[in-house]
């Protein structure tokens, strides 16, 4: 993670030491610990859904996506400048 990204995210969250086992870590989102990287459990916890398959999650994201024709890199996002 870049220092600029950490600095930006730090405006919205507190950093907590890694807890638990396995290959994922947890972040606080909507006042809940949710697993990262994002997986079906993360999506269900944040959205309050009960998706049981990856296909259902994919369908949700296909319907919710926003076109970003001009965005080419993360550096183009204003909050990272």
C-alpha positions in Angstrom: 0.0 0.0 0.0 1.4 3.4 -0.9 1.9 6.0 1.9 -0.5 8.4 0.1 -3.2 5.7 0.1 -2.7 4.9 3.8 -2.8 8.6 4.6 -6.1 9.0 2.7 -7.7 6.0 4.2 -6.6 7.1 7.7 -9.0 10.0 7.4 -11.9 7.5 7.6 -10.7 4.7 9.8 -8.4 3.7 12.6 -5.7 1.1 12.0 -5.8 -2.0 14.1 -3.3 -4.7 14.5 -3.8 -7.9 12.5 -6.0 -10.3 14.4 -7.0 -13.9 13.6 -5.4 -16.5 11.5 -5.4 -17.4 7.8 -4.4 -15.2 5.0 -6.9 -12.4 5.4 -7.0 -9.4 7.7 -9.9 -7.4 8.9 -10.8 -3.8 8.6 -13.6 -1.8 10.3 -16.4 -0.8 7.8 -19.8 0.4 8.9 -18.7 -0.2 12.5 -18.1 -3.9 11.8 -14.9 -6.0 11.4 -15.0 -7.3 7.8 -12.5 -9.5 6.1 -10.0 -8.2 3.5 -9.3 -8.8 0.7 -13.0 -8.5 -0.2 -14.8 -11.8 -0.5 -18.5 -13.0 -0.3 -18.5 -12.7 3.5 -17.3 -9.1 3.3 -20.0 -8.2 0.7 -22.8 -9.9 2.8 -21.7 -8.1 6.0 -21.4 -4.7 4.4 -24.6 -4.9 2.3 -26.7 -6.9 4.8 -27.2 -9.6 2.1 -27.1 -13.4 2.2 -25.5 -14.2 -1.1 -24.6 -17.9 -1.2 -22.6 -18.0 -4.5 -19.9 -16.0 -6.1 -22.2 -15.7 -9.1 -24.8 -13.8 -7.0 -22.1 -11.4 -5.9 -20.8 -10.9 -9.4 -24.4 -10.2 -10.6 -24.8 -7.5 -7.9 -21.5 -5.8 -8.9 -22.5 -5.9 -12.6 -25.7 -4.1 -11.8 -24.1 -1.6 -9.4 -21.0 -0.7 -11.4 -20.4 2.8 -12.6 -18.6 3.5 -15.9 -15.3 5.3 -15.5 -14.2 5.9 -19.1 -11.5 8.4 -18.2 -10.0 6.8 -15.2 -6.8 5.0 -16.2 -4.8 4.7 -13.0 -5.2 5.2 -9.3 -3.0 8.3 -9.6 -5.8 10.0 -11.5 -8.0 9.9 -8.4 -8.1 13.3 -6.8 -7.8 12.0 -3.3 -4.4 10.5 -4.0 -2.9 13.7 -5.1 
